[in-house]
């Protein structure tokens, strides 16, 4: 039987530092978007206003817990290998915090597709995919609780890969369908209106691309290097990217 190589602590701690810094940067951008939304005095209905408030609260709490996670590894577990390899509750809750944002945002975008396409079937399909990825995110967190340390992360691969795959399918469906119906609505419009539609299509694609990259990053690194935290570089900021997508769509 081949001997299991010793775990590389640098690949456990280092990625969490990068993930926390990237997450803090994106959280700052999202905070600016929240203030811009408030300052713009946009008269949205209670549903959209409530969605923005919900996302802002979850976003803030999630960013605080990621900073707390870094404190656990950098301070509380300094020179303590057992502590560095542990997975505290902040680590295990990342998937749930992400889905607390992703599912409402995906439902919001699915409803916009419902308005453009007049298709209730498309709305149901996208919402079903969203609920499925949300359920798998909860399953990922539960599995993480049962996984005591980073060395046993391989046990998370099946459920996490399924979560990321369905998330990719949901987001790709939203981007593709929304872009198609926006493009279709250009027919008979004036040049100025066509320019606005083109901008909306470009915004949809540009906001979806970082989410896609992060989902693929989690898939690749968790599957190929499960005894590290490299997947966290892409997993921790994922919720902030959904927030950015929501605020960009609302403000534009």
N, C-alpha and C positions, 0 to 999 in steps of 0.2 A: 504494500500500500504506500502511495506517494505521501511524503511528509508535507503537512500544511505549512506554508511559509509564515514567518512571524508577521503580524500586522504592522503596517507603516503608520505610526502615530501622526506623522506630518499630513498624511492623506485623510486623517480623521479630523484633526483640528484646523488645518489650513483652509480647507474648503468652507468651513463654517464661518471663518473670519471674512472670507470673500463674499459669501452669501449674505452675511449681516450688513456689510458695507453696501453692496448692491441694493439690498432691500431698503436700507436707510435712504439711499439716493432716490429710489423710485417712490418711497413714501413721501419724501419732500416734494417731488413733482406732483404727486396726487394731492397733497395738501394745498399746493398752489392752485390746482384745478378746483378744489372745493371752495377756496376763497374767491376765485374768479366767478364760479357759478353763483355764489351768494351775492357778490358785488354786482353781477349783471342784472339782478332783480328779475330773472326769468320767471314768468308766472306759470309754472307747471302745476299740474293737479296734485292732490295729496299722495297719489300712488308713486309718482316719480320722485316727489320731494321726500317721501318716506324711504324710498329705495336709496336715494343719495345719502340720507342720514344714517341708514342701516350700514351701508358700505363704509362710510366714514368712521363709524364706531368700530366695526370689525377690523378695518384696516389699521386703525390706531392701536387697538389691543393686540393684534397680531404682530405689529412692528415692535411693540414693547416686549412681547414674549420672546421674539427672536433675539432682542438685545439681552434679555434675561438668560437665554440659552448660551449666548457667548460668554456671559459672566460665569455661568456654571463651569464651562470648559476652561476659560482663561484664568479664573481666580479661585473658585472653590475646588477645582480639580487640578490645580497647578502642581506639576511633578507627581501626579497621582494617576498612574496608567489605568487603573481600574475605573477611576472616575472619568477619564478621557474616553474610555470605550463604552461607557454607560449611555443609555438613551432616556433622559428624564422626560417628564410630562410635556415640557415645551417642545421637545423633539417629536413626541408622538402625536401632538395636536396639530401639527402643521397641515396635514391633509384636510382635517376638519375645518380649520380656519379658511383654507383655500376654497373649499366647496361652499362655505357660508357666503362667499362672494360670487363664485363662478355660477352657481345655479340661478340665483336671482338675475344676474346679468344675462345669462343665456336665455332665460324666460323673457326678459325685456326685449332682447333682440329677436326672439322668436315671434313675439307679438308684433313687432315692427314688420317682420316678414308677412305675418297674417294680414296686416293692413295693406301692404303693397301687392301681395299675390292674391288676396281674397281666398286663400286656400286654408281651410281648417285642418286638412290632413297634414300639410307641411308643418303647421304649428304643433300638432299632436306628436308627430315623429320627432321633431327637434326637442320638444319638452320631455319626451320619453328617454331620448339619449341623455339629456341633461340630468334627469332623475337617476338614470342608471349609473352615470359617472359619479353622481353625488353619493349614491349608496356604496359604490366601490371605494370612494374616498373614506367613508366611515369604516368600511371593512379594513382598509389599509391602516387606519389609526388603531383599530382594535388589535390587528395583527402586530403592530409596532409595540403595543403595550405588552403583548405576550413574547416579544423579542427583547431579552434583557440587555443586549449590548450590540455594538456595531458588528462584531464578529459573526453574529448569526443573522445578518441582514438578508442573506440569500433566501431565507424563508418568506421575505416580503415580495419577492420577484413576481410570482404568479398574479397576486391580487393587484399590486401596484402597476404592473405592465398592462393589465386589463383596464385599470382606471385610466391610465394615460392614453391607451388606444381608443377608448370610447370618447374621452375628452377631445382627442384629435378629430375623431369622426364628427362629433357634435359641432366643434368650432369650424371645421372645414365646410360642413353643410351650411352653417349660418353665413359664412363669408361668401361661398359660392352662390347660394340662392339669393341672398340680399344683393350682391353685385349684379346678378342676372336681371332681377326685376327692376333695379335702379336703372340699369342700362336700357332695358326695354321701355321704361317710362320716358326716355329721351325723345321718342318718336313724336314729331309734330311740335316740339318745343322751340322756343327762340334760342339764339346762340348763348345769351346770358344764362338762361335756365339750364342749358346743356352743360355749361361750365360748372354750375353748382352741383349738378348730378355727378359729373366726372370727379369733382372734389370729394363728394361723399363716397364714391366707389373707391377712390384712392385711399381715403381715410380708413375705410373698412378693411382693405387689404393690409395697410401699414400697421394697424393696431392688432390684426390677427397674426401677423408674421412673428413677432416676439413670443407670443403665447405658444405658437407652433414649435418654435426653436426650443423653448424651455421644456415642453412636453417630450420632444424627441431626446433632449439632453438627459432628462430623468430616466427615460426608457433605456438609452444606450449605456449610461454609466452605472445604473443600478444592476443591469443585466450582466455587464462585462466586468465591473469592479465592485461587487457587493460589499466587500470588506473595507470600504472607504466611505467618505461622505461627499464624494465628488458630485453625486446627484443632487445634493443640497444646494449647490450653486444655482441650479435651475429650479429646484422645487420651492425654496423659501420665497423668492420674489414673485412666484406665479400669481398669487392673489393680488399683488399690487398692479400687475399687468392687466388683470381683468378690471380693476378699478379704473385704470387709465383708459381702457377701452370704453367703459361706460361713460366716463366724464367727457371724453373726446366726442362721442356720438351725441350726447345731450347738448353740449355747448355748441357743436357745429350744426 
